Amino acid sequence: MSTWIRVARYQLTDRYVYVLLLAGPALIFLVNLALAANGVGARQGAGSFLIVTSSAFLQTGARSITRQLPFALALGVSRRAFYAGTALLAGAIAAVYGLGVTVLQLIERATGGWGLNLHYFRVPYLLAGPWYLTWLTSFAGLTLLLAWGMWLAIIYRRWNLPGLLGFIAAQTLALLAVVVITRWAHGWHGAGHFVTTLTTGGLTGLLAALTVAMLAGGYATIRRITV
């Protein structure tokens, strides 16, 4: 565990990356706030919040591997310890940022959408429940994005660009296979019923399960990586 903490602290030597995670969502928020104040455009900015935040966390997860792994291995840190420490930091960052989203959403609700009826942090269905579910869902979702970015970077490190493209293609084909099988089995009604009846708590559990799968995949892949 002490090695994992040292790895997490080592990752924080590039602390500006984690500070800049706030830059994109904050900038888009200010743009939405200015537009709402001037009566321009829609007052629902949750979509842009999701897109910008997802992109930022995915890239940060990948960067934590591509920039830091070679030097860490040169210092004698094992691959598994490096991965565990990086995953530990990812969970901590997701927890802190998720709490920040929760607090900002509470302020947004208390002020009637910043006095402008602007819905930026209240994402319909995803982040629309009580504060503790907002925090848990944010935590699970942000950790998932960081873990996915880490796994993509590990794939790239191990098999270069052809491997990365093949990995993305395999994930896309898997999704298409699910769609084809559902259609062939005439299961659209059941799938639609599942989606429409899935609670926010159930969604959080699903995100957590996907996160565990991503972390397990990254752990299995990094064990034989070369740099």
Secondary structure, 3 states (H helix, E strand, C coil): CHHHHHHHHHHHHHHHHHHHHHHHHHHHHHHHHHHHHCCCCCCECHHHHHHHHHHHHHHHHHHHHHCCHHHHHHCCCCHHHHHHHHHHHHHHHHHHHHHHHHHHHHHHHHCCHHHHHCECCCCCCCCCCCHHHHHHHHHHHHHHHHHHHHHHHHHHHHHHHHHHHHHHHHHHHHHHHHHHHHHHCCCHHHHHHHHHHCCHHHHHHHHHHHHHHHHHHHHHHHCCCCC
